[in-house]
Amino acid sequence: KWSIAASYTQKFSDTVTASLGVQYWDEVAFVPGTDQWSVGANVDWTPVQNFLVRAQVQYVDSGATDSVTGRLRFQRSF
């Protein structure tokens, strides 16, 4: 039926930023009595212009199950 989310990003230097976000869902996929929440964080590092390294982790709790995922991303812009 509804969801709420919030996030915050902090710039630590010209090359490093970090973000934290949370979200809550009520009645996931419109199924009564189900809810889910997640929290995630990432750190972005730009060692040189047009090149981004991002480390990300996310935790999801959907009542009966929970999971943790992560990824490491390398992005070059042209």
C-alpha positions as CSV (number, residue, x, y, z in Angstrom):
1,K,0.0,0.0,0.0
2,W,2.7,2.4,0.9
3,S,6.5,2.9,1.3
4,I,8.8,5.3,2.9
5,A,12.5,5.9,2.2
6,A,15.3,8.2,3.3
7,S,19.0,8.5,2.3
8,Y,21.9,10.7,3.2
9,T,25.1,11.4,1.3
10,Q,28.3,12.8,2.8
11,K,31.2,14.2,0.8
12,F,34.4,13.4,2.7
13,S,36.9,14.8,0.1
14,D,37.0,15.7,-3.6
15,T,37.4,12.0,-4.4
16,V,35.4,10.1,-1.7
17,T,31.7,10.2,-0.9
18,A,29.5,7.8,1.1
19,S,25.8,7.2,1.2
20,L,23.4,5.5,3.6
21,G,19.7,4.7,2.8
22,V,16.8,2.9,4.4
23,Q,13.4,1.9,3.1
24,Y,10.2,0.3,4.5
25,W,7.4,-1.3,2.4
26,D,3.9,-2.1,3.7
27,E,2.1,-5.0,2.1
28,V,4.7,-6.1,-0.4
29,A,3.2,-6.8,-3.8
30,F,-0.2,-5.9,-2.2
31,V,-0.2,-9.1,-0.1
32,P,-1.9,-8.3,3.3
33,G,0.2,-8.9,6.3
34,T,3.6,-8.6,4.5
35,D,6.1,-5.9,5.0
36,Q,9.8,-5.5,4.2
37,W,12.6,-3.1,5.0
38,S,16.1,-2.6,3.7
39,V,19.2,-0.6,4.6
40,G,22.1,0.0,2.2
41,A,25.4,1.8,2.1
42,N,27.9,2.6,-0.6
43,V,31.3,4.3,-0.8
44,D,32.3,6.1,-4.0
45,W,35.9,6.8,-4.9
46,T,37.1,8.7,-7.9
47,P,40.8,8.2,-8.1
48,V,41.1,10.0,-11.5
49,Q,38.7,12.1,-13.6
50,N,36.0,10.0,-15.3
51,F,36.7,6.8,-13.3
52,L,34.5,5.7,-10.4
53,V,35.0,2.8,-8.0
54,R,31.9,2.0,-5.9
55,A,31.6,-0.5,-3.1
56,Q,28.0,-1.3,-2.1
57,V,26.3,-3.5,0.5
58,Q,22.5,-4.0,1.2
59,Y,20.6,-5.8,3.9
60,V,16.9,-6.8,3.2
61,D,14.5,-8.2,5.8
62,S,11.2,-9.5,4.4
63,G,9.8,-11.1,7.6
64,A,10.5,-14.8,7.0
65,T,13.8,-14.3,5.2
66,D,16.6,-11.9,5.1
67,S,19.6,-11.4,2.8
68,V,22.8,-9.4,2.4
69,T,24.2,-8.5,-1.0
70,G,27.2,-6.6,-2.1
71,R,28.9,-5.4,-5.2
72,L,32.0,-3.7,-6.4
73,R,31.6,-1.5,-9.5
74,F,34.3,0.0,-11.8
75,Q,32.9,2.7,-14.1
76,R,34.8,4.6,-16.8
77,S,33.1,7.6,-18.5
78,F,34.0,8.7,-21.9
